[in-house]
Amino acid sequence: MTQAAATEHHEPVENTSTGLNSRKLMMWAFLASDVMFFGVFIATYLVYRGKSLVGPYPSEILDIPITSVSTFVLLMSSLAMVLGLHYVKAGEKNKATLWILVVVVLGAIFMGFQFYEFRTFAHEGLTPRTNIFGTTFFILTGIHGAHVTIGVIWMAFMAYSSHFGQLRQDNALDLEIAGLYWHFVDIVWIVIFTVIYLISASDGPPLGVGPTIIHG
Amino acid sequence: MANLWHKLTQHDGNGWWNLPHGPSNELNPPFEGPIGGAWFGNLWRTLTHGNVSHAGVGFYWLVGFVLAVITLLEVWLFTLEGLGGWFIPILLFLSVVKFVGVVAYFMHLRFDNRMFTFFFASAMIIGILIFSILLVIMKYGNQPVLF
C-alpha cells in the first residue's frame, strides 16, 4: 500500500509485524477468548435444560415482556455506542459526549432490569441453590451482568474524557476498543435472549414431576 | 464457470462474501459495497455518500432499526402458536442475523482488516465445536463406546 493511498483513506499503517494496532488486536483476542468463556456457560445451560427436579421452572418464572424491553435497551445502547465513536472520529465533541452518555444510561437501565429480575426470582423462590435451572441461569446471566457493569464504568470514564477534551480524533482508538467490548456484551445477550429466554420459556417440569406451588 | 468463480471469490470480481482488505495488505477497493453486488453497492454508496471504508450515521441508524425490528419479530413469533418444529430454527436464524449485523457493522468487522475477522471467526468455530462435542458426550457418554 502506498503512503498516498493510506493518507487518502485515513487508515495509518501500524509499525507492527502484523500492520495492526496491538491494543486493538489484543481486544479482539480477548473477545475471542470470551466467546469460548460464554460458550461454555451457554452450553452448560443447554446440557442441563429441563433437568430440574424441583421448581420454579422457566415456564413459571421467566418474564418475556420485561426481558424483551431490556434486550431492546441493550441493542439501542450498541447503536448509541457506534454513533458516539463516529462523532469522536468526526471531532464533534458535544455530540460524542452525548451519545457516550446515552450508552452509560442505557447500560445502567439494563442493569436495573437485571437487578429487578434477580430480586423477583429470589422473592419467588429461585436462587442459584434452588435447582439446576437456577444454578445455570444465575451463573450465565450474572457473569453477563458483571460484564455490563464493567462496560458501564468504562463508558462513564469515556464520557468524562470526552467531555473534558481528553478523548479526541487522534486517540479515538481508545473509544473504539471500549466499543468493541460493549458490542460484544450486546451480542452475547442476543444469544442469551434467544436461547435462555425465548426458546426455554415454555420449559416445565420433567415428566412425572408436578408444577411448583409458588408462595408469595 | 471460471468467470463465475472469479466473480464470486476474487476481490476485483466484487465477490459477495469477500471481506475488504485492511491496511496490512491492500486498500479497500473503491466502490465496494458491504456485501458486494451492483445493486447493493449502489445503495451502499448512496447511504454512505460514497465513503466505502466506513459507514455513516444514516447507515448506523438503518442497521439499528433493522435489529430492533428483528427483535420485535422474535417476540412476536414467541407469542404465536402453531410454529411447531420451526420455532427454534427460525429464532436461531434471526438471532444469527442480529449477531452478524452487530459484529459486521457496529464492530466494523466488515470494514476492518481480515485478521480480526479470522480471530473472531476461529473462536466462534472452536466454541461451537466444543459445544457440539459436549452435547454429544452428554447424550451418549454413559453408553459403551463399541459394544
Interface residues (C-beta under 8 A of the other chain):
Chain A: M1 A5 A6 H9 H10 E11 P12 V13 E14 T18 G19 L20 K24 L25 W28 A29 L31 A32 S33 V35 M36 G39 V40 I42 A43 T44 L46 V47 I64 P65 S68 T71 F72 L75 M76 S78 L79 M81 V82 L83 H86 E176 G179 L180 H183 F184 D186 I187 I190 V191 F193 T194 V195 L198 I199 A201
Chain B: G22 P23 S24 N25 E26 L27 N28 S53 G56 V57 Y60 W61 V63 G64 L67 A68 T71 E74 V75 F78 F87 I88 L91 L92 L94 S95 K98 F99 V102 V103 Y105 F106 M107 H108 N113 M115 F116 F119 F120 S122 A123 M124 I126 G127 I128 I130 F131 L134 L135 M138
